[in-house]
Amino acid sequence: MKAYDKIIESKDDIFKIANRYQLNFEDIERAKQYAFGKGVLQNQFIPDLRMAQSWQRMALGEEIDSDEVLLKHEILESELVINQGVNQLDAHKIAQNEYPWSIIITKGDKKK
């Protein structure tokens, strides 16, 4: 998906998102590589246009309410999988319980 390639090629999105949400740069970078990247976790996920759009909105400062939930979901899931060795399915369930992005997006969004 071209949107994923554009996200991976971006150089300043991590810094902008980390500053906007006052989150750790390394956590944002890990979440980005985990959700959109190629490499160790290459082709792990089916590309999701809504995730790509969410990331792009955050990078532009045009986020909607659910975007921060997605970000925190991906930070937690990537932490569990990459740093703690939890399998992806279990990590996703844990992250979904804490930050239920897919449920929230089905209910609609509002601009921040």
C-alpha positions as CSV (number, residue, x, y, z in Angstrom):
1,M,0.0,0.0,0.0
2,K,1.4,3.3,-1.1
3,A,0.2,5.1,2.1
4,Y,2.3,2.7,4.2
5,D,5.4,3.4,2.1
6,K,4.8,7.2,2.4
7,I,4.6,6.8,6.2
8,I,7.8,4.8,6.4
9,E,9.6,7.3,4.2
10,S,8.6,10.2,6.4
11,K,11.4,11.5,8.5
12,D,9.8,14.1,10.8
13,D,6.5,12.4,11.8
14,I,7.9,10.6,14.8
15,F,9.2,13.8,16.3
16,K,6.0,15.7,15.6
17,I,3.8,13.0,17.1
18,A,6.0,12.5,20.1
19,N,5.9,16.2,20.9
20,R,2.2,16.6,20.2
21,Y,1.3,13.8,22.6
22,Q,4.2,14.3,25.0
23,L,5.3,10.7,24.5
24,N,8.7,9.0,24.3
25,F,10.3,9.3,20.8
26,E,11.5,5.7,21.0
27,D,8.0,4.4,21.7
28,I,6.6,6.3,18.7
29,E,9.4,5.0,16.5
30,R,8.9,1.4,17.6
31,A,5.1,1.7,17.1
32,K,5.6,3.1,13.6
33,Q,7.9,0.4,12.6
34,Y,5.7,-2.3,14.1
35,A,2.5,-1.1,12.5
36,F,3.8,0.1,9.1
37,G,7.4,-1.0,8.7
38,K,9.2,-3.6,6.7
39,G,12.0,-5.6,8.3
40,V,11.7,-8.1,11.2
41,L,8.0,-7.7,11.2
42,Q,7.6,-7.4,7.4
43,N,4.2,-8.3,6.0
44,Q,2.9,-9.2,9.5
45,F,-0.3,-7.3,9.0
46,I,-2.8,-6.7,6.3
47,P,-2.5,-3.0,5.4
48,D,-5.3,-0.9,6.9
49,L,-6.1,2.3,5.2
50,R,-7.8,3.7,8.4
51,M,-4.5,3.2,10.3
52,A,-2.5,4.9,7.6
53,Q,-5.0,7.8,7.5
54,S,-4.8,8.1,11.3
55,W,-1.0,8.2,11.3
56,Q,-1.0,10.8,8.6
57,R,-3.5,13.0,10.4
58,M,-1.4,12.9,13.6
59,A,1.8,13.8,11.6
60,L,-0.1,16.8,10.1
61,G,-1.6,17.9,13.5
62,E,-5.1,17.2,12.2
63,E,-5.9,14.3,14.5
64,I,-9.3,13.2,15.5
65,D,-10.2,11.6,18.8
66,S,-9.6,8.0,17.9
67,D,-6.1,8.7,16.5
68,E,-4.5,9.0,20.0
69,V,-6.2,5.7,20.9
70,L,-4.6,4.0,17.9
71,L,-1.2,5.4,18.8
72,K,-1.4,4.2,22.4
73,H,-2.7,0.8,21.2
74,E,0.2,0.4,18.8
75,I,2.8,1.6,21.4
76,L,1.5,-1.0,23.9
77,E,1.1,-3.8,21.4
78,S,4.6,-3.2,20.0
79,E,6.1,-3.1,23.5
80,L,4.5,-6.4,24.4
81,V,5.6,-8.1,21.2
82,I,9.0,-6.6,20.6
83,N,10.3,-6.0,24.1
84,Q,8.4,-8.6,26.2
85,G,8.1,-11.5,23.8
86,V,4.3,-11.8,23.9
87,N,2.8,-13.3,20.8
88,Q,1.0,-10.9,18.5
89,L,-2.5,-12.2,19.0
90,D,-2.3,-12.0,22.8
91,A,-0.6,-8.6,22.7
92,H,-3.3,-7.3,20.4
93,K,-6.0,-8.5,22.8
94,I,-4.3,-6.8,25.7
95,A,-3.8,-3.6,23.8
96,Q,-7.4,-3.7,22.5
97,N,-8.7,-4.0,26.1
98,E,-6.7,-1.0,27.1
99,Y,-7.1,1.1,23.9
100,P,-10.0,-0.3,21.8
101,W,-9.3,1.6,18.6
102,S,-11.2,-0.7,16.3
103,I,-14.4,-0.4,18.5
104,I,-14.1,3.4,18.8
105,I,-13.7,3.9,15.0
106,T,-17.0,2.1,14.4
107,K,-18.8,4.5,16.7
108,G,-17.6,7.6,14.8
109,D,-15.1,10.3,15.4
110,K,-14.9,13.9,16.3
111,K,-12.2,16.5,15.5
112,K,-10.1,17.5,18.4
